[in-house]
Every structure is written in structure tokens, then in C-alpha cells.
Amino acid sequence: MGRPRGIEDEVILRATARVMGRVGPTGLTLAAVAREVGLVPGTLVQRFGSKHGLLLALADRSAEEAGELAARARGAHASALDALAALTSQSFAGMDTPESFAHHLAFLCTDLTDPQLYERALAVHHAQRRAIAALLAEAVAAGELRAATDVAALAGTVQAITAGAGLTWAVERSGTLAQRLRRELHAVLHPHLPPRHGHEPEES
């Protein structure tokens, strides 16, 4: 008996993300994804209709996963700021080389010009912002951040600095992406830490 359909979809979508990181937009084909999971391309055509349909399904899954990643990070760390550091790193999973980062960035550029993909990219963006804001609000409530911290504004800054850190790292190629993300996140949070608060997010 075959695996349930939902599990098969999940496997295919994760394989699609891996292939994206290796080959970029021009190399991503249904045949390449099919080889990755040991299927024939016709199976993917039946399931998703086309390469575009597969990308739409992956984008929908990414929006759902944003909240799931935040929940897992929060469950693994006692500190909301440590959970935020973990979430930041997990958001770039599969982009641990400049080349794979560049390939995923190329897909984002495609998302911005395709109305259907853009709609989903915006949904992912909003889901990530909500997750960041929720963790920052927890940090304020727990005394990890100053009580007067503007959580909404800081969430936007964290999201922007995270995206910028990835691009800067890919250009400079100094250290690892995780190290760069950690450093930039600490820099943006530091002014909001309470006096004599020595906390730095844990390595994730």
C-alpha cells in the first residue's frame, strides 16, 4: 500500500526546495524533481499540473511552515530571544552556501514578477512577521527586552536586517550564514535589552 497522499506531497515539496538550491530557476524541472524523489515526471504532472503548479504548492506550504517553525523554535528554547535566533537560522535552511542562497534569491525575484507567486510570497512574508512579533512580545513580557520596546517596529527591523544579512553574507563570504545572522540579530536587539542584561541568543 502506498504512502498517504499528504505525506507524498510533503516529500515532493521538500525535494523541490533542495533542487532549487542546487540548480536555480533554469535547472528546476519536473524531471529533476522527479529524479530527486524516485518518481516519473508524469506523476508530478498528475499531482501538480505543471512546474508552475508545483511552485505554487511549495509557496503555499512555505506560508504554513512559517508558523510551524516558530512553534518548534519556541518549544526548543526557554528564552523567547533564543527561539527568535533559532527561527532566524531555520528560515534560511538549505541556503548554507552562497550559491544555494543565490539560487533561492533568483526564485524570489521570479515570485515578485508572477502575480500568483507574489501573492504567496507576500503571505509568507506576513506569516514570518507575525511569528517574529509574537516572539518579541514574549521577550518583552519576560523582561528580556525593555518594556517600552515597540514590538511592531522592531519586528519589521528584524525581518529587514535578516534578509539583508543573508545578501551581505553571500557577497562577502566571510564565516557562515548562521554566524552572520546571529551577529546582526544581536546588533539590532542590543539597544532594546534592559540595563545590565547580559543575554545573547544561544547558538542554534
N, C-alpha and C positions, 0 to 999 in steps of 0.2 A: 504494500500500500504506500502511495506517495506521501510526501510531507504535505501538511495543510497549506492551502494557497497563501495565507498571510505570511507564513514562515518563508516560503519560496520568494515572495516579493521582497522581503527584508534582505535576504541573501543577495538577490539580484541588485538591489539598490546600493548595498554596501560595496558590491563588486564594481558597480558603475563609478562610485566615488574613487575607488582605488585606481581604476583605469584612467579616470580623469587626471589624477595626479601624475600618472606616468607619461601620458601621451598628449594631453591638451585637447582643445576642441577639434582640431583637424584629424587627430588619430582616433577619437572616440567614435566607434561604430557599433552597431548591434552585434556584428560578428566578433568584435574584440571583447565585448562584454560577455557574449555567449561562451567564448573560449575560457574566459576567466572563471565561469561557474560550471563549465562542462555541459552546456546545453547547445542546441542548434539555434541559429538565428530565428528560424520560423517560430520557435516557442516564444521569443521575445516580441515578435510581431503580433502573435495572437494575444499576448498579455497586455502590451502597451501600445500597439498600433504602429509606432514609428520611433525613431530616435528622439524626436521632439516629445512624443508622449512619455518616453522613458525619463527624459529630463524634467518634465512636469511632475511626474510621480516622485522623483528624487527631491525636487524642490518642496513638494507638499510634505514629504517625510522630514525634511530638514526643519520645517516650521514646527512640526510636532516634537521633534527631538530637542529643540531649544529648551523647552520646559523640562523635559526628562533629564537632560544633562544637568540642569540646575538642581533638580531634586536629588540626583545621585551625588553631586558635589556636596550639597548641604548635609546629606546623610553620612558622608565620609569624614566630615570635619566638625569639630566642636565650635570653631570660630567661623563667623559669617565671612570675615575677610579672608580666611584661609580657603573657604569654599569658593569665594569670588576668584581668588588666584587660580584655583583648580579649574573652575569653569572657563576662565580666560584661556588657559592652555588647551583644554579639551575642545574648545571651539575651533582650534587650528589643527585638530587631529588629521594626520595624513598629509600635512604640509611641512614636514620637518627638513626639507631641503629647499634651497632657493628655486630649483627647477620645478618641484611639485607646487610650491607656492605660486610661481608664475603661471603654471597651467590652470590652477584653480582661479587665479585672478582673471585669466583670459575668459573663463566661463562666466565670471561675474560681469565682465564687460558685455558679453552676449546677453546676459539677463537684462541689462539696462536698455537694450535696444529692441527686445522682444516683449510685446505687451503682456502676454500670458506669463512669461518667466519673470518679468518685472513685478507683476502683482504678487507673485510668490516670494521674490526676493525681499519685497517690502514687508511681507508677513513675517519672514524670518527675522528681519531687522527689528521689527516691533516686538516680537517674542523675546529676542535677546535683550532688548532694552528693558522689558518688564522683569526679566529674570535678574538682571543686574540691579535694577532699582529695588527689588524685593530684598536682595542680599544686603544692599547698602542700608536699607531701612532697618533690617535686623541688627546690623552693626551699630547703628545709632542707638537703638533701643537697649543694646547690651553694653553700651558705653565704650565700644571700640572706636567709634567716631564721635566727634563733637556733637552735642545736642542741637546746635544751630545749623548743622550741615543741611544744605539744600539738596536733598536726595535726587530730585528730578534732574537738576542741572548737573550734578556730579555723575549721574548715570550716563548722561549724554557725553560728558567728557571722557569717562572711562571707555565707552564704546568707540569714540573717535580715536583716542590715543591707542587703543588696542589695534584698530585697523592700520593706523599709521606706523605702529611699531613693527607690524609684520612686513610692510613695504620697505621700511628703513633697513630692517634686518636683511631682507632679500638683496638689497643693493649693497650694503656694507659687508655682509657675510662675515661678521665678527661674532664668535660664540654661537650658541644655539638659539633657536627661536624662543624656546621656553625661558631661557635666561633673559633675553631681551624683553619679553612680555612681563616677567616678574619685576625687572628693574623699572620699566616705565609705569607699571601699575603702582609700585611703591612710591614713585615720584609724584604721581597725581594724587595719591591718597594722603601722603605725608602731611600737607598743610591742614588736613581735617582731623588728624589724630589728636586726642586730648593731651594736655601738657604732661610731659614725662612718660608718655605712653611708648614703651619700647617695642611694641609688637611689630613684627614683619611677617607677611604671609609665609606659610610653610612652603617648602619645595613640593611640587606636585608631580 
